[in-house]
Amino acid sequence: SPNGRNSPMLALLGKWVRVLANECIKRLCPVYFHSNGSEYIMALTTGKHEGYVHFGTITDGHVSFEMLPRHWSVCQKLAVNPCFIIWAVFISDESTILLLVESEVTPIKKLHHVVSYSLATDDLEIIYVLPEFIPDARGLECLTILGTESYTSVPMVPRGMFFNPYNNLLFIWGNFLLQSYNMENFMYLADFPKELTIKYLVNSFQGEMAIVTENEEIWYLLEGSYQVHRLFPSKSWEIHISLQAMHQSSLYSSNETMVTLFYEDSKLYQLVYFPDEQRGRLVKRLVPVERLLMYKQHSKPLTVPGVGFVQPYADPVHDPTWRWWKNKKQDQDYYFYLASNGLSAGGVHIDMDSYEKIYNLKPEYKLPERIFLDKGNSYRFSIFLTARGHGFKTMQSVGVAFRLHSRLQVGMVLADPGCLEVVVAREILINRNSVLFSITLKDKMVCYGQGISGHHLLKTSLMVKVVGSSGNCFQNTHLGLRLQGNLMVPVLIGCPPGKRLAFDITYTLKYNRLQNKHYFDCINMDPEMPLFYPFFLIQDLVTGDSGSFQGSFVLKVVGGGPSLDSIRDYSDEEIYRFNSPLDKTNSLIWTTRTTRTTKDSAFHILSHRSSGIEWLCMENSPCHDTIPKRFFAPDFFFKVLVSNRDVDTSTYCDYQLIFLLHVHGLPLSSKRALFIVIVATSLFLGLVLFYIIICLLWPFVVKACNFLRWKINSLIATESYYTYAASSGSCSLRSWTMSREISRAGSKVVEKAGPKQPWEQLHT
């Protein structure tokens, strides 16, 4: 991993695994970028498997190797013997391995090839044949190798290769340095001396590269330029060491050995071993590239005007030492040297680092570490250049008396001009002797397909170059000295990391109320499961940005049930029947008036402008004829899948979202509805008929009840009399008999005599 963090390789340190036990490894070739969730490493062996590459894959701590090519060796394919693989480079974006192959034509003549091997097709192709001897550059900084140039008598001995996937820059190195942007046309960098041999090189992947030679010299190169600068040993390094000795720094010693050189957070570091103690120690220290290059410029003695130093105060305008500090801070080491030797003017010295005051702080004075571009996205930034001296001149042109011409020129280099475009607008500010460049970088929408967030991004870059500034322009910032004039901006085309699709609950509810004028008739409303109308959000979990999803998508019901506990996932065949407008089995769950469909017409394509969802729940669908719970209308829980794969042209992101949808008030089937109507009608008619019957028979019922009550009372009275008679004996019986006869006789007299007066009736 370029930054050395979160690397699966680190997990192997606690668990040693023996691999390639029967092979003699002559070299391990690193792979700087992981892909497909794995990291890789390549081992070159010698002996019986010469001409093969052992390609190692590291996934979740498990290491496996595959011998490539799969069916034949490189030597067999090239029809040369003997041959040797010197170096291998894996280009993950293209699934290709570049091989640097040496073949022996005669005992004294050797040829070197750059060979491309495809892991996908198992094809091998020679893409470049290196010259046999180093070209004669004749005092030039660089030379494009065309085959017609003259050559020296020094053999070209390659040792390795390096490929930067951000700018497609391929380096071949040995006792020379070749570079190419297209693997076809190579340029020889003549600033690197042919008397030296490169041991290894390290890259920051942000436009800077350091070179270490066999004799431990350190050289520096800005990618895109042709000047190679020696950092160590050099006069600049001696000045730096002297200043560190004055500071009594513990990071430097006269007896030290460099272990390795590496980049971390865009800074170049050394790992140095000090043997001056009993056990020795390893020290990681910064290589001050900018200062070393600046010392190289200011190697002449400096004359310093006499100054009386005062305590700074107020703001830059009213601060009497501000302008001195701003213009002289680059020479602070010289003033420190004077102070260390008692030569400061007036005997007073101010440490400029502690004096620094920050006004209108800008974010690190630089562009972001990397830029992510989604489909059609653009990134804008500005570059403000100020010239010292006369930066402009006037020139006559046709139709115009005078035309202003700027000597400040900026060039743009795109690693993939077929994928990106850049537009530069220039504004000349005469009164400030400056030029403002407004730069817009935009994706052309042609170089990438859809992918999941943060995976399989296309690596490319934009390089901004100020003409003539390489290694010569510097900037003082609160973070220290910085090189100016060359900016390499890594650009990653694809779906940026941290993006996801989310259901827009708030707008869905708002739109529902607006369109339907009411919230429907849910008895128990759940704000987390609102009534469905398809609106979604794009959320950026990295920046916190959120906005409405304006693209197209396919909606499918992939599961469901009448309750949360009974939800099940549907099979692929069921998903097709329940969602496809081509279904002929009466199984559709829903439909829409939107006519746009996928290429095979299998599913509807919806968008934020589409009409709403109409629930059908046809005869053979799972939500058909849902039985209501108690007295509430029937409802159903749907498991809904939303995906924009292969249907959305607005983004490179492959979004997928699954959520639950609670639909309330589903229609009943015709049979069940008819049955319910018949039952309800029957019950109603039965109640009405029963009421009518009750109303007609009520008088008879009342009369019958009264008669029954009188009868019951009579029976009760008779029973009481018999009980009394039984207790009185025979006398009572005779008295009762006589009374009975008198009663009968009296009745006959009354019938013959006619009606009596009321008082007489009462008396009788």
KEGU-968071 format. One line per 10 residues: number of its first residue (from 0); their letters; for each residue x, y, z of C-alpha. Coordinates in nm, 2 decimals, decimal comma. Last residue first. Example, Ala and Ser with C-alpha at 12.3 -4.5 7.8 and 13.67 -1.06 7.14 Angstrom:
! KEGU-968071
1> SA> 1,37:-0,11:0,71  1,23:-0,45:0,78
END
This chain:
! KEGU-968071
763> THLQEWPQKP> -12,34:-0,98:4,67  -12,28:-0,66:4,86  -12,07:-0,52:4,59  -12,31:-0,62:4,33  -12,59:-0,45:4,54  -12,38:-0,14:4,57  -12,34:-0,14:4,20  -12,71:-0,18:4,14  -12,82:-0,52:4,02  -12,86:-0,67:3,68
753> GAKEVVKSGA> -13,15:-0,91:3,61  -13,37:-1,11:3,86  -13,32:-1,45:3,68  -12,94:-1,44:3,66  -12,91:-1,31:4,01  -13,13:-1,59:4,15  -12,91:-1,85:3,97  -12,60:-1,70:4,11  -12,74:-1,71:4,46  -12,81:-2,08:4,44
743> RSIERSMTWS> -12,45:-2,15:4,32  -12,30:-1,96:4,60  -12,52:-2,12:4,85  -12,41:-2,46:4,73  -12,04:-2,37:4,75  -12,08:-2,22:5,09  -12,24:-2,54:5,20  -11,95:-2,74:5,06  -11,68:-2,52:5,21  -11,85:-2,54:5,55
733> RLSCSGSSAA> -11,86:-2,91:5,51  -11,48:-2,93:5,43  -11,39:-2,69:5,70  -11,55:-2,91:5,94  -11,37:-3,21:5,79  -11,01:-3,09:5,89  -10,86:-2,74:5,89  -10,49:-2,82:5,77  -10,60:-2,98:5,45  -10,81:-2,69:5,37
723> YTYYSETAIL> -10,52:-2,44:5,41  -10,29:-2,64:5,17  -10,58:-2,67:4,93  -10,62:-2,30:4,94  -10,25:-2,22:4,87  -10,24:-2,45:4,57  -10,54:-2,28:4,43  -10,38:-1,94:4,48  -10,06:-2,05:4,30  -10,25:-2,20:4,02
713> SNIKWRLFNC> -10,45:-1,89:3,98  -10,14:-1,68:3,98  -9,98:-1,90:3,71  -10,29:-1,88:3,50  -10,30:-1,50:3,54  -9,93:-1,48:3,43  -10,00:-1,71:3,13  -10,29:-1,50:3,03  -10,08:-1,19:3,06  -9,79:-1,34:2,86
703> AKVVFPWLLC> -10,03:-1,46:2,59  -10,18:-1,12:2,57  -9,83:-0,96:2,54  -9,72:-1,21:2,28  -10,03:-1,16:2,09  -9,97:-0,78:2,10  -9,60:-0,83:1,99  -9,66:-1,06:1,70  -9,65:-0,80:1,43  -9,36:-0,59:1,57
693> IIIYFLVLGL> -9,15:-0,90:1,65  -9,20:-1,03:1,30  -9,09:-0,70:1,15  -8,78:-0,69:1,37  -8,68:-1,04:1,28  -8,72:-0,95:0,91  -8,50:-0,65:0,95  -8,23:-0,85:1,14  -8,24:-1,13:0,88  -8,21:-0,87:0,60
683> FLSTAVIVIF> -7,90:-0,73:0,76  -7,74:-1,06:0,83  -7,81:-1,17:0,48  -7,67:-0,85:0,33  -7,35:-0,89:0,54  -7,31:-1,25:0,43  -7,38:-1,17:0,07  -7,15:-0,87:0,07  -6,87:-1,07:0,24  -6,91:-1,35:-0,01
673> LARKSSLPLG> -6,91:-1,10:-0,30  -6,59:-0,94:-0,16  -6,43:-1,28:-0,11  -6,52:-1,38:-0,47  -6,41:-1,04:-0,61  -6,08:-1,05:-0,43  -6,03:-0,78:-0,16  -5,86:-0,45:-0,23  -5,55:-0,35:-0,03  -5,61:-0,08:0,23
663> HVHLLFILQY> -5,26:-0,04:0,38  -4,92:-0,09:0,21  -4,62:-0,12:0,45  -4,29:-0,09:0,26  -3,97:-0,25:0,38  -3,63:-0,14:0,24  -3,36:-0,26:0,00  -3,13:-0,02:-0,17  -2,88:-0,07:-0,45  -2,66:0,20:-0,61
653> DCYTSTDVDR> -2,40:0,14:-0,89  -2,23:0,47:-0,90  -2,09:0,60:-1,23  -2,37:0,86:-1,24  -2,63:1,02:-1,46  -2,68:0,75:-1,72  -2,90:0,52:-1,51  -3,04:0,20:-1,64  -2,75:-0,05:-1,63  -2,76:-0,07:-1,25
643> NSVLVKFFFD> -2,99:0,19:-1,09  -3,13:-0,04:-0,82  -3,43:-0,03:-0,59  -3,53:-0,35:-0,41  -3,86:-0,36:-0,21  -3,96:-0,60:0,07  -4,34:-0,56:0,09  -4,55:-0,57:0,40  -4,93:-0,61:0,34  -5,25:-0,46:0,46
633> PAFFRKPITD> -5,62:-0,56:0,48  -5,88:-0,30:0,60  -5,94:-0,31:0,98  -6,23:-0,48:1,15  -6,04:-0,78:1,29  -5,73:-0,84:1,07  -5,84:-0,84:0,70  -5,76:-1,15:0,49  -5,54:-1,07:0,19  -5,71:-1,17:-0,13
623> HCPSNEMCLW> -5,40:-1,12:-0,35  -5,08:-1,01:-0,17  -4,89:-1,32:-0,28  -4,98:-1,26:-0,65  -5,18:-1,52:-0,84  -5,51:-1,33:-0,86  -5,36:-0,98:-0,91  -5,22:-0,77:-0,63  -5,28:-0,45:-0,84  -5,11:-0,17:-0,65
613> EIGSSRHSLI> -5,06:0,14:-0,86  -4,73:0,31:-0,81  -4,68:0,68:-0,89  -4,60:0,86:-1,21  -4,23:0,90:-1,30  -4,05:1,23:-1,25  -3,82:1,10:-0,98  -3,73:0,81:-1,21  -3,87:0,47:-1,30  -3,76:0,21:-1,55
603> HFASDKTTRT> -4,02:-0,07:-1,57  -3,90:-0,43:-1,60  -3,87:-0,71:-1,86  -3,87:-0,49:-2,17  -3,54:-0,66:-2,27  -3,37:-0,32:-2,30  -3,53:-0,21:-1,97  -3,86:-0,02:-1,97  -4,00:0,33:-2,03  -4,38:0,33:-2,05
593> TRTTWILSNT> -4,45:0,49:-1,71  -4,82:0,44:-1,62  -4,72:0,21:-1,34  -4,79:-0,14:-1,22  -4,79:-0,34:-0,90  -4,82:-0,70:-0,76  -4,84:-0,87:-1,10  -4,93:-1,24:-1,09  -5,20:-1,27:-1,36  -4,99:-1,54:-1,54
583> KDLPSNFRYI> -4,91:-1,34:-1,85  -4,61:-1,14:-1,71  -4,45:-0,90:-1,96  -4,50:-0,60:-1,73  -4,25:-0,77:-1,50  -4,29:-0,73:-1,12  -4,46:-1,03:-0,96  -4,38:-1,28:-1,24  -4,01:-1,18:-1,26  -3,97:-1,18:-0,88
573> EEDSYDRISD> -4,14:-1,52:-0,86  -3,89:-1,67:-1,11  -3,60:-1,52:-0,92  -3,73:-1,66:-0,59  -3,91:-1,45:-0,34  -3,78:-1,37:0,01  -4,02:-1,42:0,30  -4,20:-1,18:0,54  -4,41:-1,37:0,80  -4,29:-1,20:1,11
563> LSPGGGVVKL> -4,34:-0,85:0,98  -4,70:-0,93:0,88  -4,90:-1,01:0,57  -4,58:-1,11:0,39  -4,32:-0,98:0,15  -4,02:-1,04:-0,07  -3,84:-0,91:-0,38  -4,07:-0,64:-0,50  -3,88:-0,47:-0,77  -3,80:-0,11:-0,86
553> VFSGQFSGSD> -3,56:-0,02:-1,14  -3,39:0,31:-1,13  -3,33:0,64:-1,32  -3,13:0,94:-1,20  -3,22:1,26:-1,01  -3,14:1,14:-0,66  -3,21:1,44:-0,43  -2,92:1,57:-0,23  -2,69:1,51:0,07  -2,34:1,62:0,16
543> GTVLDQILFF> -2,18:1,49:0,47  -1,84:1,50:0,31  -1,74:1,14:0,36  -2,09:0,98:0,41  -2,21:1,13:0,09  -2,59:1,07:0,08  -2,79:1,04:-0,24  -3,16:1,07:-0,17  -3,47:0,89:-0,29  -3,83:0,94:-0,40
533> PYFLPMEPDM> -4,06:0,66:-0,49  -4,41:0,72:-0,35  -4,50:0,47:-0,08  -4,71:0,53:0,23  -4,48:0,59:0,52  -4,29:0,32:0,70  -4,06:0,50:0,94  -4,34:0,75:1,03  -4,56:0,46:1,14  -4,94:0,54:1,13
523> NICDFYHKNQ> -5,17:0,31:1,31  -5,52:0,34:1,16  -5,38:0,42:0,81  -5,65:0,61:0,62  -5,48:0,80:0,34  -5,25:1,09:0,43  -5,47:1,34:0,26  -5,48:1,57:-0,04  -5,35:1,28:-0,26  -5,09:1,47:-0,46
513> LRNYKLTYTI> -4,97:1,72:-0,20  -5,00:1,49:0,10  -4,80:1,22:-0,08  -4,55:1,47:-0,20  -4,48:1,58:0,16  -4,47:1,22:0,28  -4,22:1,12:0,01  -4,02:1,44:0,07  -3,96:1,35:0,43  -3,90:0,97:0,38
503> DFALRKGPPC> -3,63:1,01:0,11  -3,52:0,65:0,09  -3,14:0,63:0,08  -2,88:0,56:-0,19  -2,51:0,56:-0,09  -2,18:0,74:-0,14  -1,89:0,68:0,10  -1,62:0,64:-0,17  -1,65:0,82:-0,50  -1,81:0,62:-0,79
493> GILVPVMLNG> -1,57:0,64:-1,09  -1,28:0,85:-1,20  -0,99:0,90:-0,96  -0,78:1,20:-1,02  -0,43:1,25:-0,88  -0,32:1,62:-0,90  0,04:1,68:-1,00  0,14:2,04:-0,95  0,47:2,18:-1,07  0,56:2,55:-1,04
483> QLRLGLHTNQ> 0,62:2,57:-0,67  0,82:2,37:-0,43  0,72:2,42:-0,07  0,90:2,56:0,24  0,73:2,51:0,57  0,38:2,43:0,70  0,31:2,80:0,77  0,40:2,86:0,41  0,71:2,99:0,23  0,69:2,92:-0,14
473> FCNGSSGVVK> 0,96:2,80:-0,38  1,04:2,83:-0,75  1,36:2,69:-0,91  1,33:2,31:-0,91  1,11:2,31:-1,22  0,99:2,67:-1,28  1,08:2,72:-1,64  0,72:2,70:-1,77  0,47:2,67:-1,49  0,35:2,31:-1,50
463> VMLSTKLLHH> 0,01:2,17:-1,40  -0,02:1,79:-1,42  -0,37:1,64:-1,42  -0,41:1,27:-1,32  -0,55:0,93:-1,39  -0,66:0,62:-1,19  -0,99:0,46:-1,29  -1,17:0,35:-0,98  -1,24:-0,02:-0,92  -1,41:0,04:-0,58
453> GSIGQGYCVM> -1,50:0,35:-0,38  -1,88:0,31:-0,41  -1,99:0,02:-0,63  -1,93:0,03:-1,00  -2,09:0,16:-1,32  -1,88:0,20:-1,63  -1,58:0,42:-1,70  -1,41:0,61:-1,97  -1,68:0,79:-2,16  -1,84:1,06:-1,93
443> KDKLTISFLV> -1,59:1,33:-2,04  -1,49:1,41:-1,68  -1,41:1,78:-1,62  -1,12:1,98:-1,49  -1,17:2,36:-1,48  -0,88:2,59:-1,44  -0,89:2,97:-1,36  -0,55:3,12:-1,42  -0,48:3,46:-1,26  -0,17:3,64:-1,39
433> SNRNILIERA> 0,03:3,89:-1,19  0,23:4,22:-1,22  -0,02:4,35:-0,96  -0,12:4,66:-1,16  -0,12:4,45:-1,48  -0,36:4,18:-1,36  -0,38:3,94:-1,66  -0,68:3,70:-1,65  -0,64:3,36:-1,80  -0,92:3,09:-1,85
423> VVVELCGPDA> -0,81:2,73:-1,87  -1,04:2,45:-1,97  -0,94:2,09:-1,90  -1,08:1,77:-2,05  -1,07:1,42:-1,91  -1,13:1,07:-2,04  -0,97:1,08:-2,38  -0,70:1,32:-2,25  -0,58:1,04:-2,02  -0,26:1,15:-1,84
413> LVMGVQLRSH> -0,36:1,52:-1,89  -0,07:1,77:-1,91  -0,16:2,14:-1,86  0,10:2,41:-1,93  0,12:2,75:-1,76  0,31:3,05:-1,91  0,42:3,37:-1,73  0,59:3,58:-1,99  0,26:3,76:-2,05  0,17:3,94:-2,37
403> LRFAVGVSQM> -0,03:4,26:-2,39  -0,14:4,34:-2,74  -0,08:4,68:-2,90  -0,23:4,86:-3,19  -0,49:4,60:-3,26  -0,61:4,50:-3,61  -0,32:4,27:-3,68  -0,09:4,24:-3,38  0,17:4,45:-3,21  0,33:4,32:-2,90
393> TKFGHGRATL> 0,34:4,46:-2,54  0,54:4,30:-2,27  0,46:4,15:-1,93  0,65:3,99:-1,64  0,90:4,27:-1,59  1,06:4,21:-1,25  0,94:3,94:-1,02  0,63:3,77:-1,16  0,33:3,68:-0,96  0,12:3,37:-1,04
383> FISFRYSNGK> -0,22:3,30:-0,90  -0,35:2,95:-0,98  -0,73:2,88:-0,95  -0,94:2,58:-0,89  -1,24:2,41:-1,04  -1,34:2,04:-1,03  -1,60:1,89:-1,27  -1,85:1,61:-1,26  -1,98:1,45:-1,58  -1,99:1,10:-1,42
373> DLFIREPLKY> -1,83:1,11:-1,08  -1,49:1,27:-1,03  -1,28:1,20:-0,72  -0,98:1,43:-0,66  -0,67:1,34:-0,46  -0,44:1,50:-0,20  -0,64:1,82:-0,23  -0,47:2,13:-0,39  -0,22:2,33:-0,20  -0,17:2,62:0,04
363> EPKLNYIKEY> -0,25:2,39:0,34  -0,61:2,51:0,35  -0,58:2,89:0,34  -0,49:3,10:0,64  -0,59:3,46:0,61  -0,31:3,58:0,83  -0,05:3,36:1,01  0,23:3,51:1,21  0,59:3,37:1,20  0,83:3,49:1,47
353> SDMDIHVGGA> 0,90:3,15:1,61  1,01:3,02:1,28  1,21:3,35:1,21  1,43:3,31:1,51  1,52:3,67:1,60  1,89:3,77:1,63  2,05:4,07:1,79  2,43:4,14:1,80  2,38:4,48:1,63  2,41:4,31:1,29
343> SLGNSALYFY> 2,46:3,94:1,35  2,82:3,82:1,32  2,85:3,63:1,65  2,92:3,30:1,47  2,59:3,13:1,56  2,41:3,46:1,47  2,57:3,47:1,12  2,48:3,11:1,06  2,12:3,17:1,18  2,10:3,46:0,94
333> YDQDQKKNKW> 2,21:3,23:0,66  1,96:2,97:0,77  1,68:3,23:0,76  1,75:3,31:0,39  1,40:3,20:0,27  1,26:3,42:0,55  1,40:3,73:0,38  1,11:3,87:0,18  0,83:3,80:0,42  1,04:3,88:0,73
323> WRWTPDHVPD> 1,16:4,21:0,59  0,80:4,30:0,49  0,67:4,22:0,83  0,94:4,40:1,03  0,76:4,74:1,06  0,42:4,58:1,13  0,15:4,83:1,03  0,04:4,66:0,71  0,11:4,30:0,82  -0,10:4,35:1,14
313> AYPQVFGVGP> -0,02:4,47:1,49  0,32:4,39:1,66  0,67:4,27:1,59  0,94:4,34:1,85  1,22:4,53:1,69  1,54:4,43:1,51  1,80:4,69:1,41  1,90:4,60:1,04  2,23:4,63:0,85  2,20:4,52:0,49
303> VTLPKSHQKY> 2,29:4,16:0,42  2,52:4,05:0,14  2,48:3,69:0,04  2,76:3,46:-0,08  2,67:3,25:-0,39  2,52:2,91:-0,34  2,17:3,05:-0,34  2,02:2,83:-0,61  2,16:2,51:-0,47  2,05:2,61:-0,12
293> MLLREVPVLR> 1,70:2,63:-0,26  1,72:2,28:-0,40  1,84:2,15:-0,06  1,57:2,35:0,12  1,29:2,21:-0,10  1,42:1,85:-0,06  1,44:1,86:0,32  1,49:1,48:0,36  1,30:1,40:0,68  1,44:1,16:0,94
283> KVLRGRQEDP> 1,36:0,81:1,06  1,63:0,69:1,29  1,75:0,34:1,36  1,98:0,28:1,65  2,31:0,11:1,74  2,35:-0,14:2,03  2,66:0,00:2,19  2,61:0,35:2,04  2,79:0,50:1,74  2,64:0,25:1,49
273> FYVLQYLKSD> 2,38:0,50:1,36  2,14:0,35:1,10  1,93:0,58:0,88  1,58:0,54:0,75  1,54:0,84:0,52  1,22:1,03:0,45  1,06:1,21:0,15  0,73:1,38:0,23  0,40:1,33:0,03  0,23:1,18:0,34
263> EYFLTVMTEN> 0,51:0,92:0,36  0,77:0,87:0,09  1,06:0,62:0,12  1,44:0,59:0,13  1,63:0,29:0,27  1,90:0,18:0,51  2,12:0,49:0,50  2,44:0,44:0,70  2,58:0,68:0,95  2,91:0,80:1,10
253> SSYLSSQHMA> 2,93:1,18:1,07  2,60:1,20:1,25  2,27:1,36:1,20  1,93:1,31:1,38  2,06:1,42:1,72  2,06:1,79:1,61  2,32:2,01:1,78  2,15:2,32:1,61  2,50:2,41:1,48  2,54:2,06:1,36
243> QLSIHIEWSK> 2,21:2,09:1,17  2,33:2,41:1,00  2,65:2,23:0,89  2,45:1,93:0,76  2,23:2,16:0,55  2,52:2,34:0,40  2,69:2,01:0,32  2,37:1,88:0,16  2,35:2,19:-0,06  2,71:2,14:-0,17
233> SPFLRHVQYS> 2,61:1,79:-0,29  2,62:1,43:-0,20  2,33:1,39:-0,19  2,05:1,59:-0,35  2,14:1,54:-0,71  1,87:1,70:-0,93  1,73:1,54:-1,25  1,58:1,78:-1,50  1,34:1,64:-1,76  1,01:1,75:-1,62
223> GELLYWIEEN> 0,68:1,56:-1,63  0,75:1,39:-1,30  0,97:1,60:-1,08  1,30:1,42:-1,03  1,54:1,39:-0,73  1,87:1,21:-0,69  2,02:1,04:-0,38  2,36:0,88:-0,40  2,40:0,55:-0,22  2,69:0,40:-0,44
213> ETVIAMEGQF> 2,44:0,18:-0,62  2,21:0,47:-0,69  1,90:0,59:-0,51  1,64:0,78:-0,70  1,36:1,00:-0,56  1,03:1,07:-0,74  0,78:1,35:-0,71  0,45:1,41:-0,90  0,19:1,30:-0,65  0,24:0,92:-0,66
203> SNVLYKITLE> 0,52:0,98:-0,40  0,76:0,75:-0,60  1,06:0,55:-0,49  1,36:0,45:-0,70  1,60:0,16:-0,68  1,97:0,07:-0,73  2,02:0,31:-1,02  2,36:0,28:-1,19  2,60:0,57:-1,23  2,85:0,65:-1,51
193> KPFDALYMFN> 2,56:0,72:-1,74  2,49:1,05:-1,56  2,13:1,14:-1,51  2,07:1,48:-1,68  2,03:1,29:-2,02  1,68:1,18:-1,95  1,61:0,94:-2,25  1,25:0,97:-2,38  1,04:0,67:-2,49  0,76:0,66:-2,75
183> EMNYSQLLFN> 0,55:0,34:-2,74  0,47:0,26:-2,38  0,22:0,56:-2,39  0,36:0,81:-2,14  0,72:0,70:-2,16  1,03:0,74:-1,95  1,39:0,62:-1,98  1,66:0,66:-1,71  2,01:0,53:-1,76  2,26:0,31:-1,58
173> GWIFLLNNYP> 1,96:0,11:-1,48  1,60:0,24:-1,51  1,29:0,19:-1,72  1,02:0,44:-1,62  0,65:0,41:-1,73  0,42:0,72:-1,68  0,05:0,63:-1,71  -0,03:0,95:-1,51  -0,21:0,80:-1,22  -0,10:0,44:-1,28
163> NFFMGRPVMP> 0,27:0,52:-1,22  0,48:0,24:-1,36  0,83:0,15:-1,25  1,09:-0,07:-1,42  1,41:-0,25:-1,33  1,78:-0,30:-1,38  1,85:-0,21:-1,74  2,21:-0,22:-1,87  2,25:0,01:-2,18  2,60:-0,05:-2,31
153> VSTYSETGLI> 2,84:0,25:-2,32  2,98:0,31:-2,66  2,77:0,61:-2,72  2,48:0,63:-2,96  2,37:0,84:-3,25  2,00:0,91:-3,31  1,79:0,75:-3,59  1,61:0,49:-3,38  1,34:0,73:-3,26  1,45:0,78:-2,90
143> TLCELGRADP> 1,33:1,12:-2,78  1,62:1,30:-2,61  1,63:1,48:-2,29  1,83:1,76:-2,12  2,03:1,81:-2,43  2,42:1,84:-2,42  2,48:1,60:-2,71  2,22:1,34:-2,61  2,43:1,04:-2,73  2,21:0,74:-2,67
133> IFEPLVYIIE> 2,31:0,46:-2,43  2,38:0,14:-2,62  2,18:-0,17:-2,71  1,86:0,02:-2,75  1,56:-0,12:-2,57  1,30:-0,32:-2,76  0,94:-0,22:-2,68  0,59:-0,36:-2,68  0,65:-0,74:-2,72  0,32:-0,92:-2,67
123> LDDTALSYSV> 0,21:-1,22:-2,47  -0,15:-1,34:-2,45  -0,30:-1,54:-2,16  -0,64:-1,37:-2,24  -0,73:-1,24:-1,89  -0,39:-1,24:-1,73  -0,25:-1,04:-2,02  0,13:-1,04:-2,06  0,31:-0,73:-2,19  0,68:-0,76:-2,28
113> VHHLKKIPTV> 0,95:-0,49:-2,25  1,25:-0,63:-2,42  1,63:-0,63:-2,36  1,88:-0,77:-2,60  2,22:-0,91:-2,51  2,54:-0,94:-2,71  2,87:-1,08:-2,58  2,78:-1,45:-2,54  2,55:-1,41:-2,84  2,18:-1,34:-2,86
103> ESEVLLLITS> 2,12:-1,36:-2,49  1,78:-1,25:-2,39  1,69:-1,01:-2,11  1,32:-0,96:-2,03  1,15:-0,67:-1,85  0,80:-0,79:-1,79  0,48:-0,58:-1,78  0,19:-0,77:-1,62  -0,16:-0,68:-1,73  -0,50:-0,70:-1,56
93> EDSIFVAWII> -0,57:-0,35:-1,71  -0,66:-0,16:-1,40  -0,43:-0,38:-1,20  -0,11:-0,29:-1,38  0,15:-0,54:-1,24  0,52:-0,46:-1,30  0,78:-0,74:-1,33  1,16:-0,71:-1,34  1,47:-0,90:-1,47  1,30:-1,20:-1,64
83> FCPNVALKQC> 1,58:-1,40:-1,79  1,64:-1,56:-2,13  1,85:-1,85:-2,26  1,72:-1,93:-2,50  1,49:-1,73:-2,73  1,17:-1,83:-2,90  0,98:-1,54:-2,74  0,70:-1,77:-2,64  0,94:-2,04:-2,51  1,14:-1,78:-2,31
73> VSWHRPLMEF> 0,82:-1,64:-2,16  0,73:-1,98:-2,03  0,43:-2,18:-2,15  0,08:-2,28:-2,05  -0,01:-2,06:-1,75  0,22:-1,76:-1,79  0,24:-1,73:-1,50  0,28:-1,95:-1,18  0,00:-1,88:-0,93  0,07:-1,81:-0,57
63> SVHGDTITGF> -0,16:-1,80:-0,26  -0,14:-1,61:0,06  -0,43:-1,60:0,32  -0,42:-1,30:0,55  -0,77:-1,18:0,45  -0,67:-1,20:0,08  -0,30:-1,19:-0,03  -0,25:-1,29:-0,40  0,09:-1,39:-0,53  0,20:-1,41:-0,89
53> HVYGEHKGTT> 0,50:-1,64:-0,94  0,64:-1,52:-1,27  0,79:-1,76:-1,52  1,09:-1,74:-1,75  1,32:-1,94:-1,51  1,12:-2,21:-1,35  1,39:-2,48:-1,33  1,65:-2,24:-1,20  1,57:-1,88:-1,10  1,27:-1,73:-0,94
43> LAMIYESGNS> 1,09:-1,40:-0,98  0,83:-1,33:-0,71  0,53:-1,10:-0,76  0,32:-0,94:-0,49  -0,05:-0,87:-0,46  -0,31:-0,72:-0,24  -0,67:-0,82:-0,23  -1,02:-0,67:-0,21  -1,07:-0,66:-0,58  -0,77:-0,43:-0,62
33> HFYVPCLRKI> -0,46:-0,33:-0,42  -0,21:-0,07:-0,53  0,17:-0,07:-0,48  0,26:-0,41:-0,63  0,61:-0,50:-0,52  0,86:-0,71:-0,72  1,04:-0,97:-0,51  1,37:-1,09:-0,65  1,60:-1,40:-0,68  1,37:-1,65:-0,52
23> CENALVRVWK> 1,49:-2,02:-0,54  1,17:-2,22:-0,54  1,08:-2,54:-0,35  0,92:-2,37:-0,05  0,72:-2,13:-0,26  0,53:-2,03:0,05  0,59:-2,07:0,43  0,35:-1,87:0,63  0,45:-1,65:0,93  0,17:-1,53:1,14
13> GLLALMPSNR> 0,22:-1,21:1,34  0,38:-1,02:1,05  0,12:-1,15:0,81  -0,14:-0,89:0,94  0,09:-0,62:0,80  0,04:-0,75:0,45  -0,34:-0,69:0,49  -0,25:-0,32:0,48  -0,45:-0,07:0,69  -0,18:0,19:0,64
3> GNPS> 0,15:0,18:0,45  0,07:0,49:0,25  0,14:0,34:-0,09  0,00:0,00:0,00
END
